[in-house]
Amino acid sequence: MRNLVTGVFASTVLAFVLGCGCQPDSLGGNSTAADGPSSSPSNTNTAAAPPAAAKNAYRIKGTIDDALQEGDVCDTSRTFTVPGTLKFEFTPKTPTSGEYTYSGPFNATGSGPYEIREDGTMLVDGTGCIMGRCATYSHTWEAKPIDPAACKVSK
């Protein structure tokens, strides 16, 4: 009987939490129910994106010289990566702009600002170095909005 009462109580609490959209860290942290899961270094694989990220979900594709970067990004308002030849990490200041850094083979490194534009492009400016030789660049990548229901986030 005690197990039945405990089970009913636990189910009631769970129903309340799910119904109100509460999250454990919403009492003292900066998260809200609309924030969704925190982004991990490659938000490209397994769980559905939250509705709040809908306008911030993109399929991003671009190159820097011979390095190709391409993948789905579920929420550009949080730190995100775009898989590919180089290890890019984008740190947003707004959902459509911020700063990035990258590293890769042959001692490749780089950094600069980026901006996702309403016309479906992403401007990636910066300075990059490979094998000790550095140059500035400006590249236009594709940033196509995607359906958040199809967007996946890695765990």
N, C-alpha and C positions, 0 to 999 in steps of 0.2 A: 504494500500500500504506500509506503514511504517513497519508493521509486516512482510510482505513478504520480504522486503529488509533486515531486521534484521535477518530473518530466513535463507536467502541465505548466508549472511555474516557469521553467526554462523556455518552453514554447511561447508562452505569453510575453516574456521579456524579449525574445528574439523577434516576435511579430511586431512589438512596439518599436524596436530599434530599426528594423527594416522599413516599417511604415513611415517613420519620421525622417529617414535618411540620415540618421546620426552616425557618426564614426567615432571610434574610440579616442582619437586625438582631437576631436572638435571641441572638447571642453577647455583645453588650455593652449592649443597650438594655433597655427595660422590656417589650418585646413578647414574646409567646409565640405558639405556633401557634394557641392558642385565641382570641387577641385578634382575629384577622381583620384586614381592611384598615382603615386609619384612615378615619374619617368625614370627609367633606368638607362644605362648606357647604350642601348640599341632598342629603341621602342619600336620594334618591327615584328614581333611574333605572338602570341597566344590568347589574350583576353580582349573582349570587346571594349572599345573606347567609350568613355562616359559622354553623355549628351553635351556637357559643357565644352568639350573639346571639338565638337562638330565643326565649328567654323575655323578651327586651328589644325585640321587634319589635311595633310598634303602628300602627294607622291612627288619626291624630289629627285632630280636627275641632273648631273653635271659633270664637267671635267676640269681638271687643272693639268695642262699638258697631257700626258698619257694616262693619268690617273682618273679612273671612272668611279663616281659615287652615285648610288641609286638605291632608293628604298622608300617605304611608307613611314611617315612621321605622324603619330597620332595626336600630338598636342605640342604645338610650337610655342606655347606660353611657358613651357618647362624645358629645362636642359634636355637636349636631344642629340642624337648622332644620325649620320647617314652612312650606311654601310658602303664599303668599297675598298679600293686600293690603299687609301690613306685612312688614318684614324682621326676623323673629324669630331669635335665636340662643340656644339653651338650653345651659347649661353644667352638667352633672350633678355632684353630690357623691356620689350613689348612683345605681344604675340607674333609680330611680323618683322622684328628687327633686333639686332644685338651684336655680339662679338663671337668669334670662333677661334679655335686653335686647331692645328693638325700636326700629326707626326707620321712618319712612315719609313719605308725602306730607303737605303742610301743616305741616312741621316737627314731625311726630309723633315722640315719644320715650317710652320707658317702661322700667320694670324691676321686678323683684320675684322672689319665690320661686314655685316650682311643685312639685306633687306628683302623681304618677300613682298612682291608687288601684286596689285589687284589684276594685272594683265596676265597672270600665270607665270611670271618670271621671278627669279631670285638673283639679286645682284650680290656677287661675292668679290669684294675688293681685298687687297692686302699685300703683304710682303712674304715671300717664301724663299726658303733656301734648300738646296740639295747639294750634297758633297761640297759644302763650303761656298758655293756660289749662290748669291741672293739676287732677287729681282722683285719689282712690284708688278701687280697685275690687276685686271678687272675682268671678271668672267660673268656671263649671264647664263644661269641655269634654269631649268624648268621647275616650276612649283605648282603643280596642278591640284586643286582641291579634290579630295576624295570623300566618298561616303563613309562616315565614321562607323557604320555598321560593318563595313568590310575591313576596317582598320584593326590591327592586332598589336598588342603590347607584350613585350617579353617579360617574363617573371624574374 
